[in-house]
Amino acid sequence: MTSSDAQVGRDAQRNAHDVLRLLLNAPQLTQYYHFDKRPERAPLRIVNKSGLDIGKPDVTAAGQKVVLSSEASDKAIEITRFTLADDRAEIVFTFRVEGVRGNASFNKVQGNWILDKLSVAEK
């Protein structure tokens, strides 16, 4: 791997972390965490089944640390699709403990990621 390849990989992971941070802190999703009533849900676990290498994100969600896990768990947010290309990103996820599934799209505008659309639905 060349140094330019390594930089591209770091940039992609930084973009993935920025997008993930926006998703995990969106009010439409944070309302389901219930960290105050269910402290066992902290730290929030993320299971990435998308195939996109997001590294180890240094991200918080509603003030709680986020941990990337390889073990499936009903208490984890499971990312089933995560695409990141140029200035667009999309995430499809489930949060089984709350019976929630959703998808989100993001755009990069003037170097900053913004949440474009977020759909969260209870099953």
Number of C-alpha atoms within 10 A of each C-alpha: 5 7 8 9 10 11 11 12 15 14 12 19 19 16 21 22 18 17 26 20 18 18 22 20 16 14 11 13 20 14 11 13 21 14 17 9 8 9 11 11 16 19 17 22 21 23 19 22 15 16 11 15 13 19 14 12 18 13 18 16 20 18 11 14 14 20 18 19 16 11 10 14 15 13 17 23 24 22 21 15 15 23 14 18 10 9 14 16 22 20 20 19 22 21 22 16 14 15 12 16 19 16 19 19 20 20 20 16 10 7 8 11 18 17 16 13 11 18 12 16 13 11 8
